[in-house]
Amino acid sequence: MIEVDELVKRFGTTTAVDGLSFVVRAGRVTGFLGPNGAGKSTTMRMILGLDRPTSGRATVGGTAYRRHRAPLTVAGALLEGRALHRGRSAREHLLGLARTHGIGRHRVDEVLDQAGLTAVAGRRAGGFSLGMGQRLGIAAALLGDPAVVILDEPVNGLDPDGVLWIRTLLRRLAAEGRTVLVSSHLMSEMAVTADHLLVIGNGRLLADTGLDELLGQDRCLVRSPDAAELREVLVARGATVTAGAAGLLEVAGLGAEAIGAAAAEHRLVIHELAPVKASLEEAYMALVRS
Ligand SMILES: Nc1ncnc2c1ncn2[C@@H]1O[C@H](COP(=O)(O)OP(=O)(O)OP(=O)(O)O)[C@@H](O)[C@H]1O
């Protein structure tokens, strides 16, 4: 579990993080969203003890990250701007990290395999593509088999294969009971990967919510020559109905099947019946704009 309590970070006159409080729970993927400059990276860096808060505090597993004796086994992280010895091979890079924590070679081979890097493990990491570099950073984050995993924009530079790999990996880490905090700009990706979302803007918390709650109810668009009667029938069954032009109804609170069945019962004609999935992008933009 990660706990952030009234965290503030100022850089000169810039307030990057402005009184943030939240808890990231184990067993689910928590997406960390916000526009550029919202303070996501700075918050992650403070959780990992890399930036000192101006005030407030952040703990990982109940203790400040820097106080843990073997931090790699507590939390693994991928941050922007990887620290990498460019001349070393991927395996040497991981072995170097492993040695500082008394982690064996076997584990290095395991994470290389998990990250799909076994075939290139002997190659100079400096020559890696952006995507391969991301995979190596994630392999390093997993090295200590940590209970908490923090990834800043892990999908950056990954090809579709890599994106799918990350999605599957994050879901599995959460299913294993780990705490997973992941920032991303890709709403479509967060919509399929995250269970819970933290949205920040200007260093402040805008939402701490389940994905389903943020997306709200699904809606259906219905076109009918009997729109007025159909509307009454649907409202009587608890739907919220907004009437548009040319017999178009927007219905919330009843699914397509229930709408179709209600129309059939009352012998009302339907020309079109289309469920509309709320998009995370829309919900997010509405939040950030407000
Ligand atoms: N070391 C620093 N010195 C001065 N200002 C900084 C520093 N690090 C971050 N900032 C400022 O703090 C604010 C928050 O930056 P941060 O990188 O945390 O945002 P972010 O949400 O991660 O953005 P992005 O999505 O673009 O990575 C920005 O205004 C940024 O310019």
PDBQT file of the ligand as one rigid body, heavy atoms in Angstrom, charges set to zero:
ROOT
HETATM    1  N1  LIG A 301      13.371  19.668 -10.841  1.00  0.00    +0.000 N 
HETATM    2  C1  LIG A 301      12.470  20.583 -11.135  1.00  0.00    +0.000 A 
HETATM    3  N2  LIG A 301      12.745  21.900 -11.056  1.00  0.00    +0.000 NA
HETATM    4  C2  LIG A 301      11.812  22.839 -11.331  1.00  0.00    +0.000 A 
HETATM    5  N3  LIG A 301      10.548  22.561 -11.687  1.00  0.00    +0.000 NA
HETATM    6  C3  LIG A 301      10.204  21.273 -11.794  1.00  0.00    +0.000 A 
HETATM    7  C4  LIG A 301      11.123  20.213 -11.523  1.00  0.00    +0.000 A 
HETATM    8  N4  LIG A 301      10.479  19.029 -11.691  1.00  0.00    +0.000 NA
HETATM    9  C5  LIG A 301       9.219  19.340 -12.062  1.00  0.00    +0.000 A 
HETATM   10  N5  LIG A 301       9.051  20.678 -12.124  1.00  0.00    +0.000 N 
HETATM   11  C6  LIG A 301       7.788  21.374 -12.453  1.00  0.00    +0.000 C 
HETATM   12  O1  LIG A 301       6.770  20.818 -11.647  1.00  0.00    +0.000 OA
HETATM   13  C7  LIG A 301       5.544  20.694 -12.383  1.00  0.00    +0.000 C 
HETATM   14  C8  LIG A 301       5.079  19.265 -12.362  1.00  0.00    +0.000 C 
HETATM   15  O2  LIG A 301       5.950  18.464 -13.151  1.00  0.00    +0.000 OA
HETATM   16  P1  LIG A 301       5.822  16.887 -13.274  1.00  0.00    +0.000 P 
HETATM   17  O3  LIG A 301       6.945  16.430 -14.155  1.00  0.00    +0.000 OA
HETATM   18  O4  LIG A 301       5.709  16.288 -11.940  1.00  0.00    +0.000 OA
HETATM   19  O5  LIG A 301       4.450  16.729 -14.041  1.00  0.00    +0.000 OA
HETATM   20  P2  LIG A 301       3.845  15.465 -14.782  1.00  0.00    +0.000 P 
HETATM   21  O6  LIG A 301       2.428  15.410 -14.386  1.00  0.00    +0.000 OA
HETATM   22  O7  LIG A 301       4.686  14.271 -14.527  1.00  0.00    +0.000 OA
HETATM   23  O8  LIG A 301       3.978  15.907 -16.293  1.00  0.00    +0.000 OA
HETATM   24  P3  LIG A 301       4.298  15.031 -17.602  1.00  0.00    +0.000 P 
HETATM   25  O9  LIG A 301       3.061  14.288 -17.890  1.00  0.00    +0.000 OA
HETATM   26  O10 LIG A 301       4.580  16.094 -18.617  1.00  0.00    +0.000 OA
HETATM   27  O11 LIG A 301       5.488  14.178 -17.286  1.00  0.00    +0.000 OA
HETATM   28  C9  LIG A 301       5.857  21.253 -13.768  1.00  0.00    +0.000 C 
HETATM   29  O12 LIG A 301       5.452  22.597 -13.800  1.00  0.00    +0.000 OA
HETATM   30  C10 LIG A 301       7.343  21.128 -13.875  1.00  0.00    +0.000 C 
HETATM   31  O13 LIG A 301       7.860  22.096 -14.768  1.00  0.00    +0.000 OA
ENDROOT
TORSDOF 0
